Amino acid sequence: MTLIRILIIAFLVWLVLRLIKNKIDQQNRKRADSQDQIATMVRCRHCGLHIPKQDAVESANQYYCSQEHRRLAEKND
Ligand SMILES: [Zn+2]
């Protein structure tokens, strides 16, 4: 019965290693996601507020925190 015991232990070791690897992959993915968010921060041209690019209002390669600031900045030009 020794062979079966070795196979069971090998299977359990493989299972634990797989769970650890999944956990590390998940953490790496989370870290990569937050780095992407930091990289896509943009500055409002009107008030200087830093906002995530996906939340910014874009106009003529300039970014604004709101439609109101886009309107005010374009009025000043
Ligand atoms: Zn603004």
PDB file of the backbone (N, CA, C, O) and the ligand in Angstrom, with CONECT records:
HET     ZN  A 101       1
ATOM      1  N   MET A   1       0.832  -1.219   0.000  1.00  0.00           N
ATOM      2  CA  MET A   1       0.000   0.000   0.000  1.00  0.00           C
ATOM      3  C   MET A   1       0.861   1.261   0.000  1.00  0.00           C
ATOM      4  O   MET A   1       0.323   2.368  -0.024  1.00  0.00           O
ATOM      5  N   THR A   2       2.182   1.116   0.026  1.00  0.00           N
ATOM      6  CA  THR A   2       3.084   2.265   0.090  1.00  0.00           C
ATOM      7  C   THR A   2       2.970   3.133  -1.158  1.00  0.00           C
ATOM      8  O   THR A   2       2.998   4.361  -1.075  1.00  0.00           O
ATOM      9  N   LEU A   3       2.840   2.480  -2.326  1.00  0.00           N
ATOM     10  CA  LEU A   3       2.769   3.223  -3.596  1.00  0.00           C
ATOM     11  C   LEU A   3       1.541   4.135  -3.613  1.00  0.00           C
ATOM     12  O   LEU A   3       1.631   5.291  -4.025  1.00  0.00           O
ATOM     13  N   ILE A   4       0.413   3.625  -3.173  1.00  0.00           N
ATOM     14  CA  ILE A   4      -0.818   4.426  -3.135  1.00  0.00           C
ATOM     15  C   ILE A   4      -0.637   5.615  -2.197  1.00  0.00           C
ATOM     16  O   ILE A   4      -1.076   6.726  -2.496  1.00  0.00           O
ATOM     17  N   ARG A   5       0.021   5.371  -1.047  1.00  0.00           N
ATOM     18  CA  ARG A   5       0.248   6.458  -0.083  1.00  0.00           C
ATOM     19  C   ARG A   5       1.123   7.548  -0.722  1.00  0.00           C
ATOM     20  O   ARG A   5       0.855   8.738  -0.561  1.00  0.00           O
ATOM     21  N   ILE A   6       2.165   7.130  -1.446  1.00  0.00           N
ATOM     22  CA  ILE A   6       3.056   8.103  -2.125  1.00  0.00           C
ATOM     23  C   ILE A   6       2.268   8.891  -3.164  1.00  0.00           C
ATOM     24  O   ILE A   6       2.421  10.107  -3.278  1.00  0.00           O
ATOM     25  N   LEU A   7       1.420   8.190  -3.924  1.00  0.00           N
ATOM     26  CA  LEU A   7       0.607   8.860  -4.947  1.00  0.00           C
ATOM     27  C   LEU A   7      -0.340   9.872  -4.315  1.00  0.00           C
ATOM     28  O   LEU A   7      -0.521  10.969  -4.843  1.00  0.00           O
ATOM     29  N   ILE A   8      -0.946   9.507  -3.184  1.00  0.00           N
ATOM     30  CA  ILE A   8      -1.866  10.425  -2.494  1.00  0.00           C
ATOM     31  C   ILE A   8      -1.109  11.657  -2.001  1.00  0.00           C
ATOM     32  O   ILE A   8      -1.584  12.783  -2.151  1.00  0.00           O
ATOM     33  N   ILE A   9       0.064  11.441  -1.414  1.00  0.00           N
ATOM     34  CA  ILE A   9       0.873  12.560  -0.912  1.00  0.00           C
ATOM     35  C   ILE A   9       1.306  13.455  -2.070  1.00  0.00           C
ATOM     36  O   ILE A   9       1.250  14.680  -1.965  1.00  0.00           O
ATOM     37  N   ALA A  10       1.739  12.841  -3.179  1.00  0.00           N
ATOM     38  CA  ALA A  10       2.158  13.608  -4.355  1.00  0.00           C
ATOM     39  C   ALA A  10       0.997  14.449  -4.871  1.00  0.00           C
ATOM     40  O   ALA A  10       1.182  15.608  -5.243  1.00  0.00           O
ATOM     41  N   PHE A  11      -0.207  13.861  -4.894  1.00  0.00           N
ATOM     42  CA  PHE A  11      -1.387  14.574  -5.358  1.00  0.00           C
ATOM     43  C   PHE A  11      -1.697  15.766  -4.453  1.00  0.00           C
ATOM     44  O   PHE A  11      -2.014  16.856  -4.928  1.00  0.00           O
ATOM     45  N   LEU A  12      -1.600  15.537  -3.126  1.00  0.00           N
ATOM     46  CA  LEU A  12      -1.875  16.622  -2.173  1.00  0.00           C
ATOM     47  C   LEU A  12      -0.852  17.747  -2.323  1.00  0.00           C
ATOM     48  O   LEU A  12      -1.217  18.921  -2.270  1.00  0.00           O
ATOM     49  N   VAL A  13       0.418  17.405  -2.506  1.00  0.00           N
ATOM     50  CA  VAL A  13       1.474  18.413  -2.689  1.00  0.00           C
ATOM     51  C   VAL A  13       1.184  19.211  -3.958  1.00  0.00           C
ATOM     52  O   VAL A  13       1.290  20.437  -3.961  1.00  0.00           O
ATOM     53  N   TRP A  14       0.817  18.517  -5.035  1.00  0.00           N
ATOM     54  CA  TRP A  14       0.508  19.174  -6.318  1.00  0.00           C
ATOM     55  C   TRP A  14      -0.671  20.137  -6.149  1.00  0.00           C
ATOM     56  O   TRP A  14      -0.673  21.248  -6.679  1.00  0.00           O
ATOM     57  N   LEU A  15      -1.694  19.664  -5.377  1.00  0.00           N
ATOM     58  CA  LEU A  15      -2.897  20.477  -5.159  1.00  0.00           C
ATOM     59  C   LEU A  15      -2.553  21.759  -4.401  1.00  0.00           C
ATOM     60  O   LEU A  15      -3.009  22.844  -4.762  1.00  0.00           O
ATOM     61  N   VAL A  16      -1.738  21.621  -3.337  1.00  0.00           N
ATOM     62  CA  VAL A  16      -1.340  22.779  -2.514  1.00  0.00           C
ATOM     63  C   VAL A  16      -0.523  23.761  -3.360  1.00  0.00           C
ATOM     64  O   VAL A  16      -0.752  24.969  -3.302  1.00  0.00           O
ATOM     65  N   LEU A  17       0.428  23.243  -4.146  1.00  0.00           N
ATOM     66  CA  LEU A  17       1.264  24.106  -4.994  1.00  0.00           C
ATOM     67  C   LEU A  17       0.408  24.855  -6.011  1.00  0.00           C
ATOM     68  O   LEU A  17       0.657  26.025  -6.301  1.00  0.00           O
ATOM     69  N   ARG A  18      -0.594  24.176  -6.546  1.00  0.00           N
ATOM     70  CA  ARG A  18      -1.481  24.808  -7.533  1.00  0.00           C
ATOM     71  C   ARG A  18      -2.279  25.942  -6.894  1.00  0.00           C
ATOM     72  O   ARG A  18      -2.451  27.005  -7.490  1.00  0.00           O
ATOM     73  N   LEU A  19      -2.773  25.701  -5.653  1.00  0.00           N
ATOM     74  CA  LEU A  19      -3.534  26.731  -4.939  1.00  0.00           C
ATOM     75  C   LEU A  19      -2.648  27.948  -4.651  1.00  0.00           C
ATOM     76  O   LEU A  19      -3.084  29.089  -4.803  1.00  0.00           O
ATOM     77  N   ILE A  20      -1.395  27.695  -4.231  1.00  0.00           N
ATOM     78  CA  ILE A  20      -0.457  28.796  -3.937  1.00  0.00           C
ATOM     79  C   ILE A  20      -0.184  29.584  -5.215  1.00  0.00           C
ATOM     80  O   ILE A  20      -0.166  30.815  -5.193  1.00  0.00           O
ATOM     81  N   LYS A  21       0.028  28.885  -6.325  1.00  0.00           N
ATOM     82  CA  LYS A  21       0.323  29.544  -7.603  1.00  0.00           C
ATOM     83  C   LYS A  21      -0.865  30.425  -8.043  1.00  0.00           C
ATOM     84  O   LYS A  21      -0.674  31.554  -8.495  1.00  0.00           O
ATOM     85  N   ASN A  22      -2.089  29.892  -7.904  1.00  0.00           N
ATOM     86  CA  ASN A  22      -3.286  30.678  -8.248  1.00  0.00           C
ATOM     87  C   ASN A  22      -3.357  31.952  -7.418  1.00  0.00           C
ATOM     88  O   ASN A  22      -3.682  33.022  -7.932  1.00  0.00           O
ATOM     89  N   LYS A  23      -3.046  31.826  -6.115  1.00  0.00           N
ATOM     90  CA  LYS A  23      -3.099  32.961  -5.195  1.00  0.00           C
ATOM     91  C   LYS A  23      -2.088  34.033  -5.629  1.00  0.00           C
ATOM     92  O   LYS A  23      -2.413  35.220  -5.655  1.00  0.00           O
ATOM     93  N   ILE A  24      -0.868  33.610  -5.969  1.00  0.00           N
ATOM     94  CA  ILE A  24       0.184  34.551  -6.399  1.00  0.00           C
ATOM     95  C   ILE A  24      -0.225  35.229  -7.708  1.00  0.00           C
ATOM     96  O   ILE A  24      -0.046  36.437  -7.863  1.00  0.00           O
ATOM     97  N   ASP A  25      -0.776  34.453  -8.654  1.00  0.00           N
ATOM     98  CA  ASP A  25      -1.222  35.010  -9.935  1.00  0.00           C
ATOM     99  C   ASP A  25      -2.289  36.080  -9.715  1.00  0.00           C
ATOM    100  O   ASP A  25      -2.272  37.132 -10.354  1.00  0.00           O
ATOM    101  N   GLN A  26      -3.228  35.790  -8.790  1.00  0.00           N
ATOM    102  CA  GLN A  26      -4.307  36.735  -8.485  1.00  0.00           C
ATOM    103  C   GLN A  26      -3.745  38.050  -7.950  1.00  0.00           C
ATOM    104  O   GLN A  26      -4.165  39.132  -8.358  1.00  0.00           O
ATOM    105  N   GLN A  27      -2.760  37.932  -7.004  1.00  0.00           N
ATOM    106  CA  GLN A  27      -2.160  39.132  -6.409  1.00  0.00           C
ATOM    107  C   GLN A  27      -1.406  39.930  -7.457  1.00  0.00           C
ATOM    108  O   GLN A  27      -1.475  41.159  -7.465  1.00  0.00           O
ATOM    109  N   ASN A  28      -0.681  39.246  -8.348  1.00  0.00           N
ATOM    110  CA  ASN A  28       0.059  39.939  -9.410  1.00  0.00           C
ATOM    111  C   ASN A  28      -0.896  40.678 -10.330  1.00  0.00           C
ATOM    112  O   ASN A  28      -0.618  41.803 -10.745  1.00  0.00           O
ATOM    113  N   ARG A  29      -2.023  40.047 -10.652  1.00  0.00           N
ATOM    114  CA  ARG A  29      -3.004  40.667 -11.541  1.00  0.00           C
ATOM    115  C   ARG A  29      -3.582  41.923 -10.874  1.00  0.00           C
ATOM    116  O   ARG A  29      -3.745  42.956 -11.522  1.00  0.00           O
ATOM    117  N   LYS A  30      -3.891  41.823  -9.566  1.00  0.00           N
ATOM    118  CA  LYS A  30      -4.443  42.964  -8.829  1.00  0.00           C
ATOM    119  C   LYS A  30      -3.454  44.125  -8.831  1.00  0.00           C
ATOM    120  O   LYS A  30      -3.837  45.279  -9.018  1.00  0.00           O
ATOM    121  N   ARG A  31      -2.148  43.799  -8.615  1.00  0.00           N
ATOM    122  CA  ARG A  31      -1.112  44.829  -8.582  1.00  0.00           C
ATOM    123  C   ARG A  31      -0.991  45.496  -9.959  1.00  0.00           C
ATOM    124  O   ARG A  31      -0.853  46.716 -10.044  1.00  0.00           O
ATOM    125  N   ALA A  32      -1.041  44.709 -11.025  1.00  0.00           N
ATOM    126  CA  ALA A  32      -0.950  45.243 -12.383  1.00  0.00           C
ATOM    127  C   ALA A  32      -2.127  46.174 -12.670  1.00  0.00           C
ATOM    128  O   ALA A  32      -1.963  47.211 -13.313  1.00  0.00           O
ATOM    129  N   ASP A  33      -3.317  45.797 -12.190  1.00  0.00           N
ATOM    130  CA  ASP A  33      -4.506  46.625 -12.402  1.00  0.00           C
ATOM    131  C   ASP A  33      -4.348  47.984 -11.734  1.00  0.00           C
ATOM    132  O   ASP A  33      -4.649  49.012 -12.339  1.00  0.00           O
ATOM    133  N   SER A  34      -3.870  47.995 -10.476  1.00  0.00           N
ATOM    134  CA  SER A  34      -3.750  49.272  -9.769  1.00  0.00           C
ATOM    135  C   SER A  34      -2.659  50.130 -10.397  1.00  0.00           C
ATOM    136  O   SER A  34      -2.758  51.357 -10.370  1.00  0.00           O
ATOM    137  N   GLN A  35      -1.610  49.510 -10.968  1.00  0.00           N
ATOM    138  CA  GLN A  35      -0.570  50.283 -11.648  1.00  0.00           C
ATOM    139  C   GLN A  35      -1.136  50.941 -12.898  1.00  0.00           C
ATOM    140  O   GLN A  35      -0.773  52.070 -13.226  1.00  0.00           O
ATOM    141  N   ASP A  36      -2.027  50.236 -13.598  1.00  0.00           N
ATOM    142  CA  ASP A  36      -2.666  50.805 -14.783  1.00  0.00           C
ATOM    143  C   ASP A  36      -3.464  52.049 -14.405  1.00  0.00           C
ATOM    144  O   ASP A  36      -3.434  53.052 -15.117  1.00  0.00           O
ATOM    145  N   GLN A  37      -4.183  51.979 -13.275  1.00  0.00           N
ATOM    146  CA  GLN A  37      -5.002  53.113 -12.847  1.00  0.00           C
ATOM    147  C   GLN A  37      -4.130  54.315 -12.515  1.00  0.00           C
ATOM    148  O   GLN A  37      -4.479  55.449 -12.844  1.00  0.00           O
ATOM    149  N   ILE A  38      -2.978  54.066 -11.854  1.00  0.00           N
ATOM    150  CA  ILE A  38      -2.072  55.165 -11.514  1.00  0.00           C
ATOM    151  C   ILE A  38      -1.521  55.789 -12.801  1.00  0.00           C
ATOM    152  O   ILE A  38      -1.386  57.009 -12.891  1.00  0.00           O
ATOM    153  N   ALA A  39      -1.205  54.959 -13.788  1.00  0.00           N
ATOM    154  CA  ALA A  39      -0.600  55.430 -15.030  1.00  0.00           C
ATOM    155  C   ALA A  39      -1.573  56.275 -15.851  1.00  0.00           C
ATOM    156  O   ALA A  39      -1.143  57.086 -16.671  1.00  0.00           O
ATOM    157  N   THR A  40      -2.900  56.091 -15.637  1.00  0.00           N
ATOM    158  CA  THR A  40      -3.861  56.796 -16.473  1.00  0.00           C
ATOM    159  C   THR A  40      -4.506  57.981 -15.750  1.00  0.00           C
ATOM    160  O   THR A  40      -5.604  58.400 -16.116  1.00  0.00           O
ATOM    161  N   MET A  41      -3.832  58.530 -14.719  1.00  0.00           N
ATOM    162  CA  MET A  41      -4.332  59.739 -14.076  1.00  0.00           C
ATOM    163  C   MET A  41      -4.005  60.945 -14.972  1.00  0.00           C
ATOM    164  O   MET A  41      -2.896  61.060 -15.494  1.00  0.00           O
ATOM    165  N   VAL A  42      -4.977  61.826 -15.137  1.00  0.00           N
ATOM    166  CA  VAL A  42      -4.748  63.031 -15.946  1.00  0.00           C
ATOM    167  C   VAL A  42      -5.116  64.261 -15.123  1.00  0.00           C
ATOM    168  O   VAL A  42      -5.811  64.157 -14.113  1.00  0.00           O
ATOM    169  N   ARG A  43      -4.647  65.418 -15.558  1.00  0.00           N
ATOM    170  CA  ARG A  43      -4.826  66.664 -14.817  1.00  0.00           C
ATOM    171  C   ARG A  43      -5.857  67.535 -15.544  1.00  0.00           C
ATOM    172  O   ARG A  43      -5.795  67.703 -16.762  1.00  0.00           O
ATOM    173  N   CYS A  44      -6.790  68.075 -14.790  1.00  0.00           N
ATOM    174  CA  CYS A  44      -7.776  68.987 -15.374  1.00  0.00           C
ATOM    175  C   CYS A  44      -7.050  70.258 -15.801  1.00  0.00           C
ATOM    176  O   CYS A  44      -6.334  70.873 -15.009  1.00  0.00           O
ATOM    177  N   ARG A  45      -7.239  70.638 -17.043  1.00  0.00           N
ATOM    178  CA  ARG A  45      -6.543  71.812 -17.590  1.00  0.00           C
ATOM    179  C   ARG A  45      -7.017  73.090 -16.903  1.00  0.00           C
ATOM    180  O   ARG A  45      -6.258  74.055 -16.811  1.00  0.00           O
ATOM    181  N   HIS A  46      -8.250  73.113 -16.423  1.00  0.00           N
ATOM    182  CA  HIS A  46      -8.820  74.329 -15.832  1.00  0.00           C
ATOM    183  C   HIS A  46      -8.448  74.497 -14.362  1.00  0.00           C
ATOM    184  O   HIS A  46      -7.961  75.558 -13.971  1.00  0.00           O
ATOM    185  N   CYS A  47      -8.671  73.456 -13.530  1.00  0.00           N
ATOM    186  CA  CYS A  47      -8.441  73.613 -12.085  1.00  0.00           C
ATOM    187  C   CYS A  47      -7.250  72.811 -11.567  1.00  0.00           C
ATOM    188  O   CYS A  47      -6.884  72.965 -10.402  1.00  0.00           O
ATOM    189  N   GLY A  48      -6.628  71.956 -12.393  1.00  0.00           N
ATOM    190  CA  GLY A  48      -5.440  71.217 -11.974  1.00  0.00           C
ATOM    191  C   GLY A  48      -5.735  69.956 -11.174  1.00  0.00           C
ATOM    192  O   GLY A  48      -4.806  69.295 -10.709  1.00  0.00           O
ATOM    193  N   LEU A  49      -7.003  69.611 -11.003  1.00  0.00           N
ATOM    194  CA  LEU A  49      -7.381  68.417 -10.257  1.00  0.00           C
ATOM    195  C   LEU A  49      -6.958  67.167 -11.020  1.00  0.00           C
ATOM    196  O   LEU A  49      -7.127  67.084 -12.236  1.00  0.00           O
ATOM    197  N   HIS A  50      -6.395  66.176 -10.281  1.00  0.00           N
ATOM    198  CA  HIS A  50      -6.002  64.908 -10.905  1.00  0.00           C
ATOM    199  C   HIS A  50      -7.162  63.923 -10.846  1.00  0.00           C
ATOM    200  O   HIS A  50      -7.721  63.671  -9.778  1.00  0.00           O
ATOM    201  N   ILE A  51      -7.516  63.370 -11.996  1.00  0.00           N
ATOM    202  CA  ILE A  51      -8.646  62.454 -12.096  1.00  0.00           C
ATOM    203  C   ILE A  51      -8.268  61.260 -12.964  1.00  0.00           C
ATOM    204  O   ILE A  51      -7.414  61.387 -13.842  1.00  0.00           O
ATOM    205  N   PRO A  52      -8.894  60.090 -12.733  1.00  0.00           N
ATOM    206  CA  PRO A  52      -8.628  58.942 -13.617  1.00  0.00           C
ATOM    207  C   PRO A  52      -9.047  59.284 -15.046  1.00  0.00           C
ATOM    208  O   PRO A  52     -10.085  59.905 -15.270  1.00  0.00           O
ATOM    209  N   LYS A  53      -8.210  58.863 -16.022  1.00  0.00           N
ATOM    210  CA  LYS A  53      -8.450  59.202 -17.428  1.00  0.00           C
ATOM    211  C   LYS A  53      -9.853  58.798 -17.895  1.00  0.00           C
ATOM    212  O   LYS A  53     -10.490  59.514 -18.667  1.00  0.00           O
ATOM    213  N   GLN A  54     -10.330  57.624 -17.411  1.00  0.00           N
ATOM    214  CA  GLN A  54     -11.643  57.155 -17.873  1.00  0.00           C
ATOM    215  C   GLN A  54     -12.790  58.013 -17.349  1.00  0.00           C
ATOM    216  O   GLN A  54     -13.890  57.973 -17.901  1.00  0.00           O
ATOM    217  N   ASP A  55     -12.547  58.802 -16.275  1.00  0.00           N
ATOM    218  CA  ASP A  55     -13.586  59.686 -15.738  1.00  0.00           C
ATOM    219  C   ASP A  55     -13.453  61.104 -16.284  1.00  0.00           C
ATOM    220  O   ASP A  55     -14.336  61.933 -16.064  1.00  0.00           O
ATOM    221  N   ALA A  56     -12.358  61.398 -16.996  1.00  0.00           N
ATOM    222  CA  ALA A  56     -12.094  62.753 -17.465  1.00  0.00           C
ATOM    223  C   ALA A  56     -12.900  63.080 -18.727  1.00  0.00           C
ATOM    224  O   ALA A  56     -13.283  62.193 -19.489  1.00  0.00           O
ATOM    225  N   VAL A  57     -13.141  64.355 -18.919  1.00  0.00           N
ATOM    226  CA  VAL A  57     -13.770  64.844 -20.153  1.00  0.00           C
ATOM    227  C   VAL A  57     -12.630  65.251 -21.082  1.00  0.00           C
ATOM    228  O   VAL A  57     -11.811  66.099 -20.728  1.00  0.00           O
ATOM    229  N   GLU A  58     -12.575  64.641 -22.280  1.00  0.00           N
ATOM    230  CA  GLU A  58     -11.471  64.920 -23.205  1.00  0.00           C
ATOM    231  C   GLU A  58     -11.955  65.819 -24.324  1.00  0.00           C
ATOM    232  O   GLU A  58     -13.030  65.615 -24.889  1.00  0.00           O
ATOM    233  N   SER A  59     -11.135  66.829 -24.639  1.00  0.00           N
ATOM    234  CA  SER A  59     -11.451  67.728 -25.739  1.00  0.00           C
ATOM    235  C   SER A  59     -10.164  68.260 -26.330  1.00  0.00           C
ATOM    236  O   SER A  59      -9.380  68.887 -25.617  1.00  0.00           O
ATOM    237  N   ALA A  60      -9.923  68.032 -27.605  1.00  0.00           N
ATOM    238  CA  ALA A  60      -8.734  68.508 -28.322  1.00  0.00           C
ATOM    239  C   ALA A  60      -7.445  68.148 -27.577  1.00  0.00           C
ATOM    240  O   ALA A  60      -6.588  69.006 -27.361  1.00  0.00           O
ATOM    241  N   ASN A  61      -7.312  66.866 -27.182  1.00  0.00           N
ATOM    242  CA  ASN A  61      -6.135  66.339 -26.473  1.00  0.00           C
ATOM    243  C   ASN A  61      -5.909  66.974 -25.101  1.00  0.00           C
ATOM    244  O   ASN A  61      -4.823  66.840 -24.537  1.00  0.00           O
ATOM    245  N   GLN A  62      -6.908  67.658 -24.559  1.00  0.00           N
ATOM    246  CA  GLN A  62      -6.839  68.220 -23.217  1.00  0.00           C
ATOM    247  C   GLN A  62      -7.864  67.491 -22.358  1.00  0.00           C
ATOM    248  O   GLN A  62      -8.880  67.007 -22.858  1.00  0.00           O
ATOM    249  N   TYR A  63      -7.582  67.418 -21.040  1.00  0.00           N
ATOM    250  CA  TYR A  63      -8.489  66.705 -20.139  1.00  0.00           C
ATOM    251  C   TYR A  63      -9.068  67.667 -19.111  1.00  0.00           C
ATOM    252  O   TYR A  63      -8.402  68.600 -18.661  1.00  0.00           O
ATOM    253  N   TYR A  64     -10.310  67.422 -18.756  1.00  0.00           N
ATOM    254  CA  TYR A  64     -11.011  68.251 -17.778  1.00  0.00           C
ATOM    255  C   TYR A  64     -11.740  67.360 -16.794  1.00  0.00           C
ATOM    256  O   TYR A  64     -12.100  66.230 -17.123  1.00  0.00           O
ATOM    257  N   CYS A  65     -11.967  67.877 -15.550  1.00  0.00           N
ATOM    258  CA  CYS A  65     -12.634  67.084 -14.527  1.00  0.00           C
ATOM    259  C   CYS A  65     -14.131  67.073 -14.754  1.00  0.00           C
ATOM    260  O   CYS A  65     -14.815  66.188 -14.241  1.00  0.00           O
ATOM    261  N   SER A  66     -14.669  68.030 -15.508  1.00  0.00           N
ATOM    262  CA  SER A  66     -16.111  68.087 -15.743  1.00  0.00           C
ATOM    263  C   SER A  66     -16.397  68.844 -17.042  1.00  0.00           C
ATOM    264  O   SER A  66     -15.531  69.539 -17.574  1.00  0.00           O
ATOM    265  N   GLN A  67     -17.622  68.698 -17.539  1.00  0.00           N
ATOM    266  CA  GLN A  67     -18.045  69.431 -18.745  1.00  0.00           C
ATOM    267  C   GLN A  67     -17.982  70.940 -18.492  1.00  0.00           C
ATOM    268  O   GLN A  67     -17.653  71.717 -19.388  1.00  0.00           O
ATOM    269  N   GLU A  68     -18.308  71.347 -17.238  1.00  0.00           N
ATOM    270  CA  GLU A  68     -18.289  72.762 -16.862  1.00  0.00           C
ATOM    271  C   GLU A  68     -16.880  73.350 -17.030  1.00  0.00           C
ATOM    272  O   GLU A  68     -16.733  74.444 -17.575  1.00  0.00           O
ATOM    273  N   HIS A  69     -15.845  72.634 -16.568  1.00  0.00           N
ATOM    274  CA  HIS A  69     -14.475  73.132 -16.684  1.00  0.00           C
ATOM    275  C   HIS A  69     -13.994  73.108 -18.135  1.00  0.00           C
ATOM    276  O   HIS A  69     -13.190  73.951 -18.532  1.00  0.00           O
ATOM    277  N   ARG A  70     -14.478  72.149 -18.930  1.00  0.00           N
ATOM    278  CA  ARG A  70     -14.133  72.131 -20.357  1.00  0.00           C
ATOM    279  C   ARG A  70     -14.699  73.391 -21.019  1.00  0.00           C
ATOM    280  O   ARG A  70     -14.022  74.050 -21.808  1.00  0.00           O
ATOM    281  N   ARG A  71     -15.938  73.706 -20.687  1.00  0.00           N
ATOM    282  CA  ARG A  71     -16.609  74.888 -21.257  1.00  0.00           C
ATOM    283  C   ARG A  71     -15.885  76.172 -20.842  1.00  0.00           C
ATOM    284  O   ARG A  71     -15.636  77.047 -21.671  1.00  0.00           O
ATOM    285  N   LEU A  72     -15.546  76.280 -19.532  1.00  0.00           N
ATOM    286  CA  LEU A  72     -14.860  77.481 -19.028  1.00  0.00           C
ATOM    287  C   LEU A  72     -13.482  77.650 -19.655  1.00  0.00           C
ATOM    288  O   LEU A  72     -13.091  78.764 -20.005  1.00  0.00           O
ATOM    289  N   ALA A  73     -12.733  76.533 -19.801  1.00  0.00           N
ATOM    290  CA  ALA A  73     -11.377  76.604 -20.375  1.00  0.00           C
ATOM    291  C   ALA A  73     -11.442  77.003 -21.836  1.00  0.00           C
ATOM    292  O   ALA A  73     -10.609  77.780 -22.304  1.00  0.00           O
ATOM    293  N   GLU A  74     -12.420  76.483 -22.561  1.00  0.00           N
ATOM    294  CA  GLU A  74     -12.529  76.818 -23.992  1.00  0.00           C
ATOM    295  C   GLU A  74     -12.998  78.259 -24.184  1.00  0.00           C
ATOM    296  O   GLU A  74     -12.678  78.889 -25.192  1.00  0.00           O
ATOM    297  N   LYS A  75     -13.755  78.778 -23.220  1.00  0.00           N
ATOM    298  CA  LYS A  75     -14.208  80.175 -23.275  1.00  0.00           C
ATOM    299  C   LYS A  75     -13.032  81.131 -23.121  1.00  0.00           C
ATOM    300  O   LYS A  75     -12.980  82.194 -23.738  1.00  0.00           O
ATOM    301  N   ASN A  76     -12.055  80.700 -22.243  1.00  0.00           N
ATOM    302  CA  ASN A  76     -10.864  81.540 -21.974  1.00  0.00           C
ATOM    303  C   ASN A  76      -9.900  81.581 -23.146  1.00  0.00           C
ATOM    304  O   ASN A  76      -9.102  82.512 -23.255  1.00  0.00           O
ATOM    305  N   ASP A  77      -9.958  80.582 -24.029  1.00  0.00           N
ATOM    306  CA  ASP A  77      -9.006  80.548 -25.159  1.00  0.00           C
ATOM    307  C   ASP A  77      -9.272  81.657 -26.158  1.00  0.00           C
ATOM    308  O   ASP A  77      -8.565  81.768 -27.160  1.00  0.00           O
TER     309      ASP A  77
HETATM  310 ZN    ZN A 101     -11.475  71.058 -13.177  1.00  0.00          ZN2+
END
